[in-house]
């Protein structure tokens, strides 16, 4: 089974936010170039993305989500609050123009997401 590779969001050299310069179509080989920022959700850690997907699949019900993770409602609520703060930090970083030539490092502001 082939493991899907995750899109990197941080520079492995300096730790700053990466930007996309080129997108390509595998079917017709069209290439689009430019300077594109990664969407906030694409910059979440895998466990944060999984949490968001499970939240959507449970129709936003934290009670149902607590059942999915086998934890209490307050635990899920705390995790959601931490994720909200993480998204705000990532949005703030985007507004500051984070990247290899400037901006901060959102990984330093990442709240603990462990359940």
C-alpha positions in Angstrom: 0.0 0.0 0.0 1.4 3.4 -1.0 1.6 6.0 1.7 0.4 9.5 0.7 3.1 12.1 1.2 2.1 15.1 3.2 2.6 18.6 1.7 5.3 20.3 3.7 4.4 23.7 5.1 7.6 24.7 6.9 11.0 25.3 5.4 13.4 22.5 6.5 16.3 24.9 6.4 15.0 28.0 8.3 11.7 26.8 9.7 9.7 29.5 8.1 6.4 29.1 6.2 6.7 27.7 2.7 4.8 29.2 -0.3 3.8 27.4 -3.5 5.4 28.6 -6.7 4.1 26.1 -9.3 1.1 23.9 -9.7 0.8 21.3 -12.5 -1.9 19.1 -14.0 -0.8 15.4 -14.3 -3.3 14.8 -17.1 -2.5 17.6 -19.6 0.8 18.8 -18.2 -0.4 22.4 -17.8 1.7 24.4 -15.3 0.6 27.5 -13.5 3.3 29.6 -11.8 3.1 32.3 -9.3 3.4 33.0 -5.6 0.6 31.1 -3.7 0.2 30.9 0.0 -0.9 27.6 1.6 -4.5 27.6 3.0 -4.6 27.6 6.8 -6.2 24.1 6.8 -3.3 22.7 4.6 -0.9 23.9 7.3 -2.4 21.9 10.1 -0.6 18.9 11.5 -2.0 15.5 10.4 -3.7 14.9 13.8 -5.3 18.4 13.6 -6.5 17.7 10.0 -7.9 14.3 11.2 -9.8 16.1 14.0 -11.3 18.6 11.6 -12.4 15.8 9.2 -13.9 13.9 12.1 -15.7 17.0 13.3 -17.2 17.5 9.9 -18.2 13.8 9.7 -19.9 14.1 13.0 -21.9 17.1 11.8 -20.2 19.3 14.3 -21.5 17.3 17.3 -18.8 17.4 20.0 -20.8 14.7 21.8 -20.5 12.4 18.8 -16.9 13.3 18.3 -16.1 12.4 21.9 -17.5 9.0 21.1 -15.3 8.7 18.0 -12.2 9.4 20.1 -13.4 7.5 23.2 -12.9 10.6 25.5 -15.1 12.9 27.5 -17.0 15.9 26.0 -14.8 18.4 28.0 -11.7 16.8 26.5 -13.0 17.2 23.0 -14.1 20.8 23.8 -10.6 21.6 25.1 -9.0 20.1 21.9 -11.4 22.2 19.7 -10.5 25.3 21.7 -6.8 24.6 21.2 -7.4 24.0 17.5 -9.3 27.3 17.2 -6.3 29.1 18.8 -4.0 27.3 16.4 -6.0 28.4 13.4 -6.0 32.0 14.7 -2.3 31.9 15.0 -1.8 30.5 11.5 -4.2 33.2 10.1 -2.2 35.9 12.0 1.0 34.5 10.6 -0.4 34.7 7.1 -1.4 38.3 7.6 2.2 39.1 8.7 3.5 37.6 5.4 5.3 34.6 6.9 7.8 32.8 4.6 11.5 32.2 4.1 12.0 36.0 3.8 9.9 37.1 6.8 7.1 36.2 9.2 7.0 34.1 12.3 7.0 30.4 13.0 3.5 29.0 13.8 4.9 25.8 15.2 6.1 27.8 18.2 2.5 28.9 18.9 1.0 25.4 18.5 -1.1 24.4 21.5 -0.9 20.8 22.6 -3.4 18.8 20.5 -3.0 15.4 22.2 -6.1 13.7 23.4 
